[in-house]
Amino acid sequence: MVKHIIIWTLKDCYDASEKAEIAKNIKTNVEGLKDKIDGIVEIKVQTEHLPSSTGDVMLDSTFVSEEALKAYAINPEHVEVANRDVRPFVASRSCLDFEI
């Protein structure tokens, strides 16, 4: 199995309430991909964080294999959510993938 962790930092032009709404939309729509894309074992989005955090939103997902992760990356359902609900609002993205 493969872990796929992403930390997104939202753009500074949004205030706290706007960031909370953006994070809520990311959570709802990214977690909604679980039953739509084969190969996802688990997918969770963390939107609550301590003030010491340097990111705003974290994706913690598990895939059956590296091939499943690669297929997820180009899946039209994922691409639509990423282009609509994530990318327009994100200033930076960090990713770590590893086998478990």
C-alpha positions, 0 to 999 in steps of 0.5 A: 500500500501507498500513503499520499500526504499533501499539505496545502497553504491557502492564499493570503488574500483570504480571511479566516472565515473564507479560509474555513469555507474553502477548507470545508469545500476541499474536505467534502469534495476530496473525501467524496472521491473515495467511492468514485475512484478505484484503489483508494483505501482511505482518504481524509482531509484535516482542516482543524489545526493548531496555531503552530501549523505552517499549512492550512489543510492536510490530505492523508490518503492510502492507496492499494498501490503506487499504480492506483495512486498514479491512476488517481492523479489523472482520474477525471473525477479527481482532476475536476475536484482539484481544478475547481476546489483546490488549485484556485485557492492554494498558494503552496503544496507539499507532498510526500508519498511512501510505501506502508 
